[in-house]
Amino acid sequence: MQQQDYRKALQAEIFEYIKKATEELNIKSYVIGGFVRDFILQRGTAKDIDIVAVGSGIVLAEKVASVLPTKPKVQVFKTYGTAMLRYKDIEVEFVGARKESYTEESRNPEIKAGTLEDDQNRRDFTINALALSLNEATFGNLLDPFDGISDLQNKIIRTPLNPDITYSDDPLRMMRAIRFATQLSFNIEENSLLAISRNVQRIKIITKERIVEELHKILAASKPSLGFILLEKTGLLEKIMPELIALKGVEEVDGQGHKDNFYHTLEVVDNIAKHTDDVWLRWAALLHDIGKAPTKRFDKKIGWTFHSHEFVGSKMVYKLFKRLKMPLNNKMKFVQKMVLLSSRPIVLASSVTDSAVRRLVFDTGEDIDSLMTLCEADITTKNPKKFKRYHKNFEIVREKIKEVEERDKVRNFQPPITGEEIMKAFNLKPCREIGTIKEAIKEAILEGVIPNEREASYNFMLKKGNALGLKAQE
């Protein structure tokens, strides 16, 4: 066990109050886990702190609250034997040191009081088992029973104990291993990685919400493909998102093949990660081609086709979100819209017309910039000349969008003529003709037949009504 001084990590005043409370209770306490790991990796100052008390974590939390000048409220979670409080911008969670034992059907363990060593044994990875003493005599000393420091230095994710037991006890740890490897650009130690494949069936006992939470974090990383390649390699991805696995591989008929749409998708996700932190736009990048597997066909004249894959893919988004218990709200609708429209700017790039741009802006609304970001990320050609040409074409499309939007204002289209005005002009009660005229005005504006202005729209309305046999009021 190393006895190094890490007092620099404990300069925040909250640690002095925890030390004071610990002394008054005559117990021992330690800061453990992510705070220690991130300090050693110099990843900035964490705002979440985990404290282990050799005794009651709830009692320590209440004591700390009593000695803090702000007297914060303590949230107690008796079922788990934990408590949490906030001090300034820091969230501190307290838990009593414990032993855990698991049953096969649940990741929720039976808990017994234990020593610090017991508590470090139950941790998921060696790099998360590092602890710093908050006790007077040893304040700042590092307790590292599994040589997590070496694993940090060597960029390795490794379980403290037998990985088969660690993952079988709590299968969410398999997702966490891959998530940490992705976030930190670490490698999962070989035996730990093989153990994920051996225990992949156990993921079924984990709730969809917890799985999605880890997927969000993988997608939020600077290079998400690292995580999805590991998920695929270990067999987890097939259990979670078979729609992506269906994209894997290259089929060849009559000497004609197609690109591997799985690895293409991961390139697109990495590309978009360089330009946006919006996790839902990253989800759109991940799912933009999922309709290609069910729509793949081979035509002897033209080769491989994926007709209507955007439409099919947008429908699949709903089913996937529902299965994974993700929100079926505007977030899902945004991803659906991005998938549905993902090829439109690509088609536009070869022939930019005002009417096509107006329709794209009309259909996309406020999300036009997100769609363009997605489509530019979709350029994965390795041919430098093609890469440059495609991006140049998209620059032209962006300029055209700006020009058309400034002139025609169709981004959040509101008809210049309302249904009430049509009813009044022709002395109508609610009827089908009103919708017909409104649709005709919209189409005329989008096609550039008339400008997006009230007077032009009103005159067009009169002509359309007359063509329908309606008589305008004097």
C-alpha positions as CSV (number, residue, x, y, z in Angstrom):
1,M,0.0,0.0,0.0
2,Q,1.4,3.3,-1.1
3,Q,1.7,6.1,1.5
4,Q,2.0,9.2,-0.7
5,D,0.8,12.7,0.1
6,Y,-1.9,14.0,-2.1
7,R,-3.0,16.9,0.1
8,K,-3.1,19.2,-3.0
9,A,-6.2,17.3,-4.1
10,L,-7.9,18.2,-0.8
11,Q,-7.5,22.0,-0.9
12,A,-11.3,22.7,-1.2
13,E,-12.6,23.8,2.2
14,I,-15.3,21.1,2.2
15,F,-12.5,18.5,3.1
16,E,-11.6,20.4,6.2
17,Y,-15.2,20.3,7.4
18,I,-15.4,16.5,6.6
19,K,-12.1,16.0,8.5
20,K,-13.5,18.0,11.5
21,A,-16.8,16.0,11.5
22,T,-14.8,12.7,11.2
23,E,-12.7,13.6,14.3
24,E,-15.7,14.6,16.3
25,L,-17.4,11.3,15.6
26,N,-14.1,9.4,16.2
27,I,-14.4,7.4,13.0
28,K,-12.4,7.2,9.8
29,S,-13.3,8.6,6.4
30,Y,-11.9,8.7,2.9
31,V,-12.6,10.4,-0.5
32,I,-12.7,7.6,-3.1
33,G,-13.4,7.0,-6.8
34,G,-13.8,9.4,-9.6
35,F,-12.6,12.5,-7.7
36,V,-9.3,10.9,-6.9
37,R,-8.9,9.4,-10.4
38,D,-9.6,12.6,-12.2
39,F,-7.3,14.6,-9.9
40,I,-4.4,12.2,-10.7
41,L,-5.2,12.4,-14.4
42,Q,-5.4,16.2,-14.2
43,R,-8.9,16.2,-15.7
44,G,-10.0,19.3,-13.8
45,T,-11.7,19.7,-10.5
46,A,-14.6,17.3,-10.0
47,K,-17.8,18.7,-8.6
48,D,-19.0,15.3,-7.4
49,I,-17.2,13.8,-4.4
50,D,-17.8,10.3,-2.9
51,I,-16.9,9.8,0.8
52,V,-16.6,6.5,2.5
53,A,-17.0,6.4,6.2
54,V,-15.9,3.4,8.3
55,G,-19.2,3.6,10.1
56,S,-22.4,5.2,9.1
57,G,-22.3,7.4,6.0
58,I,-25.6,9.0,7.0
59,V,-24.4,9.9,10.4
60,L,-21.3,11.5,8.9
61,A,-23.3,13.4,6.4
62,E,-25.5,14.9,9.1
63,K,-22.5,15.8,11.2
64,V,-20.8,17.5,8.3
65,A,-24.0,19.5,7.6
66,S,-24.0,20.6,11.2
67,V,-20.5,22.0,11.1
68,L,-20.8,23.6,7.6
69,P,-21.6,27.4,7.8
70,T,-24.5,27.0,5.4
71,K,-26.2,24.1,7.3
72,P,-27.3,22.4,4.1
73,K,-30.1,19.9,3.9
74,V,-29.1,16.3,3.9
75,Q,-30.9,13.9,1.5
76,V,-31.0,10.5,3.0
77,F,-31.4,7.2,1.1
78,K,-31.9,4.7,3.9
79,T,-32.4,1.7,1.5
80,Y,-28.8,2.2,0.2
81,G,-27.3,3.5,3.4
82,T,-26.2,6.7,1.7
83,A,-26.7,10.4,2.1
84,M,-26.0,13.5,0.0
85,L,-25.6,17.2,0.5
86,R,-24.6,20.2,-1.5
87,Y,-22.0,22.8,-0.4
88,K,-21.6,25.7,-2.8
89,D,-21.2,24.1,-6.2
90,I,-20.0,20.7,-4.9
91,E,-22.2,17.7,-4.4
92,V,-21.0,15.2,-1.8
93,E,-22.3,11.7,-1.3
94,F,-21.6,9.7,1.8
95,V,-21.7,5.9,2.2
96,G,-20.6,3.6,5.0
97,A,-17.8,1.2,4.1
98,R,-19.5,-2.1,3.2
99,K,-19.3,-5.7,1.9
100,E,-21.7,-6.7,-0.9
101,S,-23.2,-10.1,-2.0
102,Y,-25.3,-10.5,-5.1
103,T,-28.0,-12.8,-6.3
104,E,-28.2,-13.9,-10.0
105,E,-31.4,-12.1,-10.7
106,S,-30.5,-8.6,-9.6
107,R,-27.6,-6.1,-9.6
108,N,-28.9,-4.7,-6.2
109,P,-26.7,-6.4,-3.6
110,E,-27.2,-7.4,0.0
111,I,-25.1,-5.1,2.1
112,K,-23.2,-5.6,5.3
113,A,-21.0,-3.1,7.2
114,G,-17.3,-3.6,6.3
115,T,-13.8,-2.1,6.3
116,L,-12.3,0.3,3.8
117,E,-10.6,-2.7,2.3
118,D,-14.0,-4.4,1.9
119,D,-15.3,-1.3,0.2
120,Q,-12.4,-1.0,-2.2
121,N,-12.8,-4.7,-3.1
122,R,-16.4,-4.1,-4.3
123,R,-15.4,-1.2,-6.6
124,D,-15.7,-1.8,-10.4
125,F,-12.2,-0.9,-11.5
126,T,-8.8,-0.4,-10.0
127,I,-8.7,3.2,-11.1
128,N,-11.9,3.8,-9.2
129,A,-10.7,2.1,-6.0
130,L,-8.2,4.8,-5.2
131,A,-8.8,6.5,-1.9
132,L,-7.4,9.5,0.0
133,S,-7.4,9.7,3.7
134,L,-9.4,12.5,5.4
135,N,-8.1,11.5,8.9
136,E,-5.8,13.8,10.9
137,A,-2.8,11.5,11.2
138,T,-2.8,10.4,7.6
139,F,-4.6,13.3,5.8
140,G,-3.8,13.1,2.1
141,N,-2.3,9.6,2.0
142,L,-3.3,7.5,-0.9
143,L,-4.6,4.0,-0.3
144,D,-4.2,1.9,-3.5
145,P,-4.4,-1.8,-2.8
146,F,-4.8,-2.8,-6.5
147,D,-2.0,-0.6,-7.9
148,G,-4.6,1.6,-9.7
149,I,-1.9,4.2,-10.1
150,S,0.0,2.0,-12.5
151,D,-3.2,1.3,-14.4
152,L,-3.7,5.1,-14.7
153,Q,-0.2,5.5,-15.9
154,N,-0.5,2.6,-18.4
155,K,-4.0,3.7,-19.5
156,I,-5.6,0.4,-18.5
157,I,-9.2,-0.5,-17.3
158,R,-9.0,-3.5,-15.0
159,T,-11.2,-5.0,-12.4
160,P,-9.9,-5.3,-8.8
161,L,-11.0,-8.9,-8.4
162,N,-11.9,-11.7,-10.8
163,P,-13.7,-9.9,-13.8
164,D,-16.2,-12.7,-14.3
165,I,-17.4,-12.2,-10.7
166,T,-17.3,-8.4,-11.0
167,Y,-19.3,-8.3,-14.2
168,S,-21.7,-11.1,-13.3
169,D,-22.5,-9.4,-9.9
170,D,-23.3,-6.1,-11.6
171,P,-23.5,-6.4,-15.4
172,L,-23.7,-2.6,-15.8
173,R,-20.0,-2.6,-15.1
174,M,-19.5,-4.1,-18.6
175,M,-21.0,-0.9,-20.0
176,R,-19.0,1.2,-17.6
177,A,-15.7,-0.4,-18.6
178,I,-16.4,0.5,-22.2
179,R,-17.6,3.9,-21.3
180,F,-14.4,4.7,-19.3
181,A,-12.2,3.3,-22.0
182,T,-14.0,5.6,-24.5
183,Q,-13.9,8.7,-22.3
184,L,-10.3,8.3,-21.2
185,S,-8.9,6.7,-24.3
186,F,-7.8,3.7,-22.2
187,N,-7.5,0.0,-23.1
188,I,-9.5,-2.6,-21.3
189,E,-7.1,-5.2,-19.9
190,E,-7.3,-8.4,-22.0
191,N,-8.8,-10.7,-19.3
192,S,-11.3,-8.1,-18.3
193,L,-12.3,-7.6,-22.0
194,L,-12.7,-11.3,-22.6
195,A,-14.8,-11.5,-19.4
196,I,-17.3,-9.0,-20.9
197,S,-17.9,-11.4,-23.9
198,R,-18.3,-14.3,-21.5
199,N,-20.9,-12.5,-19.4
200,V,-22.7,-10.6,-22.2
201,Q,-26.0,-12.5,-21.5
202,R,-26.1,-10.9,-18.0
203,I,-26.9,-7.5,-19.5
204,K,-30.5,-8.6,-19.7
205,I,-31.0,-7.9,-15.9
206,I,-30.0,-4.2,-16.3
207,T,-32.7,-1.7,-16.8
208,K,-32.9,0.0,-20.2
209,E,-32.6,3.4,-18.6
210,R,-29.2,2.6,-17.0
211,I,-28.0,1.2,-20.3
212,V,-29.1,4.3,-22.2
213,E,-27.3,6.5,-19.6
214,E,-24.0,4.8,-20.5
215,L,-24.8,5.0,-24.2
216,H,-25.3,8.8,-23.8
217,K,-21.9,9.1,-22.1
218,I,-20.2,7.0,-24.8
219,L,-21.8,9.2,-27.5
220,A,-20.8,12.4,-25.6
221,A,-17.1,11.3,-25.8
222,S,-14.7,13.0,-28.1
223,K,-14.4,9.8,-30.2
224,P,-17.5,7.7,-29.7
225,S,-16.5,5.1,-32.2
226,L,-14.0,3.7,-29.6
227,G,-16.9,2.7,-27.5
228,F,-19.2,1.3,-30.2
229,I,-16.3,-0.8,-31.6
230,L,-15.9,-2.3,-28.1
231,L,-19.6,-2.8,-27.7
232,E,-19.6,-4.7,-31.1
233,K,-16.5,-6.7,-30.4
234,T,-17.8,-8.0,-27.0
235,G,-21.3,-8.8,-28.2
236,L,-23.0,-6.2,-26.1
237,L,-24.2,-4.1,-29.1
238,E,-26.1,-7.1,-30.6
239,K,-28.0,-7.3,-27.3
240,I,-28.7,-3.6,-27.1
241,M,-29.0,-2.3,-30.7
242,P,-29.2,-5.1,-33.2
243,E,-30.2,-2.4,-35.8
244,L,-26.6,-1.3,-35.9
245,I,-25.2,-4.8,-36.1
246,A,-27.4,-5.4,-39.1
247,L,-25.4,-2.8,-41.0
248,K,-22.1,-4.7,-40.5
249,G,-20.4,-6.4,-43.4
250,V,-20.0,-6.1,-47.1
251,E,-22.0,-8.2,-49.5
252,E,-20.8,-8.8,-53.1
253,V,-22.9,-9.9,-56.1
254,D,-21.5,-10.1,-59.6
255,G,-18.3,-8.4,-58.5
256,Q,-20.2,-5.4,-57.0
257,G,-20.0,-4.6,-53.3
258,H,-21.2,-1.8,-51.1
259,K,-19.5,0.0,-48.2
260,D,-19.6,-1.4,-44.7
261,N,-22.4,0.8,-43.4
262,F,-21.6,0.0,-39.7
263,Y,-18.0,1.4,-39.9
264,H,-19.2,4.2,-42.1
265,T,-21.8,5.1,-39.4
266,L,-19.0,5.2,-36.8
267,E,-17.0,7.5,-39.0
268,V,-20.0,9.8,-39.3
269,V,-20.5,9.9,-35.5
270,D,-16.8,10.7,-35.0
271,N,-17.0,13.4,-37.6
272,I,-20.1,15.1,-36.1
273,A,-18.5,14.9,-32.6
274,K,-15.9,17.4,-33.8
275,H,-18.6,19.9,-34.5
276,T,-21.4,19.5,-31.9
277,D,-21.9,18.5,-28.3
278,D,-25.7,18.0,-28.9
279,V,-26.1,14.3,-27.9
280,W,-29.4,14.1,-29.9
281,L,-27.7,15.2,-33.1
282,R,-25.0,12.6,-32.3
283,W,-27.9,10.0,-31.9
284,A,-29.1,11.1,-35.3
285,A,-25.7,10.4,-36.8
286,L,-25.6,7.0,-35.1
287,L,-29.0,6.1,-36.5
288,H,-29.0,7.9,-39.9
289,D,-28.4,4.7,-41.9
290,I,-30.3,2.1,-39.9
291,G,-32.9,1.8,-42.6
292,K,-30.2,0.5,-45.1
293,A,-30.2,-3.0,-43.8
294,P,-34.0,-3.7,-44.4
295,T,-34.0,-1.8,-47.7
296,K,-30.8,-3.3,-49.2
297,R,-31.5,-4.8,-52.7
298,F,-29.3,-5.8,-55.7
299,D,-30.3,-4.6,-59.1
300,K,-28.4,-6.1,-62.0
301,K,-28.5,-2.8,-64.0
302,I,-27.5,-0.3,-61.2
303,G,-26.0,-2.5,-58.5
304,W,-26.8,-2.1,-54.8
305,T,-29.8,0.1,-53.8
306,F,-31.2,1.3,-50.5
307,H,-34.5,2.9,-51.7
308,S,-36.4,4.8,-49.1
309,H,-33.9,3.9,-46.4
310,E,-34.4,7.3,-44.8
311,F,-38.1,6.9,-44.5
312,V,-37.8,3.3,-43.1
313,G,-35.0,4.4,-40.8
314,S,-37.1,7.2,-39.3
315,K,-39.8,4.7,-38.5
316,M,-37.2,2.4,-36.9
317,V,-36.0,5.3,-34.7
318,Y,-39.4,5.3,-32.9
319,K,-39.3,1.5,-32.3
320,L,-35.7,1.7,-31.0
321,F,-36.4,4.6,-28.7
322,K,-39.5,2.8,-27.4
323,R,-37.7,-0.5,-26.8
324,L,-34.8,1.3,-25.0
325,K,-37.3,3.4,-22.9
326,M,-35.9,6.6,-24.3
327,P,-38.0,9.7,-24.4
328,L,-40.7,9.6,-27.1
329,N,-41.0,13.4,-27.1
330,N,-39.5,16.2,-29.2
331,K,-36.0,14.6,-28.8
332,M,-37.1,11.5,-30.6
333,K,-39.0,13.5,-33.2
334,F,-35.8,15.6,-33.8
335,V,-33.8,12.4,-34.4
336,Q,-36.6,11.0,-36.7
337,K,-36.6,14.2,-38.7
338,M,-32.8,14.2,-39.1
339,V,-32.8,10.6,-40.3
340,L,-35.8,11.2,-42.6
341,L,-34.1,14.3,-44.2
342,S,-30.5,13.1,-44.1
343,S,-30.1,12.7,-47.8
344,R,-31.9,15.8,-49.0
345,P,-29.0,18.2,-48.8
346,I,-26.8,15.6,-50.5
347,V,-29.2,15.6,-53.5
348,L,-29.3,19.4,-53.4
349,A,-25.5,19.6,-53.5
350,S,-25.5,18.4,-57.1
351,S,-28.2,20.8,-58.3
352,V,-29.1,23.8,-56.2
353,T,-32.4,25.3,-57.1
354,D,-34.3,28.0,-55.2
355,S,-37.5,25.8,-55.0
356,A,-35.6,22.8,-53.7
357,V,-33.8,25.0,-51.0
358,R,-37.2,26.6,-50.0
359,R,-38.7,23.1,-49.5
360,L,-35.7,21.9,-47.5
361,V,-35.9,24.9,-45.2
362,F,-39.7,24.6,-44.9
363,D,-39.5,20.9,-44.0
364,T,-36.5,21.3,-41.6
365,G,-37.4,24.6,-39.9
366,E,-35.2,25.6,-37.0
367,D,-33.2,22.4,-37.4
368,I,-31.7,23.2,-40.8
369,D,-28.3,24.0,-39.4
370,S,-28.3,20.6,-37.5
371,L,-29.2,18.8,-40.7
372,M,-26.4,20.5,-42.6
373,T,-23.9,19.5,-39.9
374,L,-25.1,15.9,-40.1
375,C,-24.8,15.8,-43.9
376,E,-21.3,17.3,-43.9
377,A,-20.3,14.7,-41.2
378,D,-21.7,12.0,-43.6
379,I,-18.8,12.8,-46.1
380,T,-16.4,9.9,-45.4
381,T,-14.7,9.5,-48.7
382,K,-11.0,8.9,-48.6
383,N,-10.5,10.5,-52.0
384,P,-9.0,14.0,-51.2
385,K,-10.4,15.5,-54.5
386,K,-13.9,14.2,-53.8
387,F,-13.8,15.2,-50.2
388,K,-12.9,18.8,-51.1
389,R,-15.5,18.9,-53.9
390,Y,-18.3,17.6,-51.7
391,H,-17.5,20.1,-48.9
392,K,-17.4,22.9,-51.5
393,N,-20.8,21.9,-52.7
394,F,-22.2,22.0,-49.2
395,E,-20.8,25.5,-48.8
396,I,-22.8,26.5,-51.9
397,V,-25.9,24.9,-50.4
398,R,-25.4,26.8,-47.1
399,E,-25.0,30.1,-48.9
400,K,-28.1,29.3,-51.0
401,I,-30.1,28.5,-47.8
402,K,-29.0,31.9,-46.3
403,E,-29.9,33.8,-49.4
404,V,-33.3,32.1,-49.9
405,E,-34.2,32.4,-46.2
406,E,-33.4,36.1,-46.1
407,R,-35.6,36.7,-49.2
408,D,-38.4,34.2,-48.8
409,K,-38.6,33.6,-45.0
410,V,-39.9,30.1,-45.0
411,R,-37.9,28.7,-42.1
412,N,-40.9,28.9,-39.8
413,F,-43.5,29.3,-42.5
414,Q,-46.8,31.0,-41.5
415,P,-49.3,31.3,-44.4
416,P,-49.7,35.0,-45.3
417,I,-53.5,34.3,-45.7
418,T,-55.4,32.6,-42.9
419,G,-58.3,30.2,-43.2
420,E,-60.5,32.9,-41.7
421,E,-59.6,35.3,-44.4
422,I,-60.4,32.7,-47.1
423,M,-63.8,32.1,-45.5
424,K,-64.5,35.8,-45.4
425,A,-63.3,36.5,-48.9
426,F,-65.6,33.8,-50.4
427,N,-68.4,33.8,-47.7
428,L,-67.6,30.2,-46.8
429,K,-68.3,28.0,-43.8
430,P,-65.6,25.4,-42.8
431,C,-65.1,23.2,-45.8
432,R,-62.5,21.3,-47.8
433,E,-61.9,24.1,-50.3
434,I,-60.3,26.3,-47.6
435,G,-57.6,23.7,-47.0
436,T,-57.2,23.3,-50.8
437,I,-56.6,27.1,-51.2
438,K,-54.2,27.3,-48.3
439,E,-52.2,24.3,-49.6
440,A,-52.1,25.9,-53.1
441,I,-50.7,29.2,-51.7
442,K,-48.0,27.3,-49.7
443,E,-47.0,25.3,-52.9
444,A,-46.9,28.5,-55.0
445,I,-44.6,30.2,-52.5
446,L,-42.3,27.2,-52.2
447,E,-42.1,26.8,-56.0
448,G,-41.4,30.5,-56.4
449,V,-44.6,31.2,-58.4
450,I,-45.4,34.0,-55.9
451,P,-43.3,35.8,-53.2
452,N,-44.0,35.1,-49.6
453,E,-46.0,38.3,-49.2
454,R,-49.6,39.0,-48.3
455,E,-50.7,41.0,-51.4
456,A,-49.3,38.4,-53.8
457,S,-50.8,35.6,-51.8
458,Y,-54.2,37.3,-51.6
459,N,-54.4,37.8,-55.4
460,F,-53.3,34.1,-55.9
461,M,-56.1,33.1,-53.4
462,L,-58.7,34.9,-55.5
463,K,-57.5,33.2,-58.7
464,K,-57.4,29.8,-57.0
465,G,-60.9,30.3,-55.6
466,N,-62.3,31.3,-58.9
467,A,-60.7,28.1,-60.5
468,L,-62.6,26.1,-57.8
469,G,-65.9,27.8,-58.8
470,L,-66.0,30.1,-55.8
471,K,-67.2,33.6,-56.0
472,A,-65.4,36.4,-54.1
473,Q,-67.4,38.9,-52.0
474,E,-67.4,42.5,-53.3
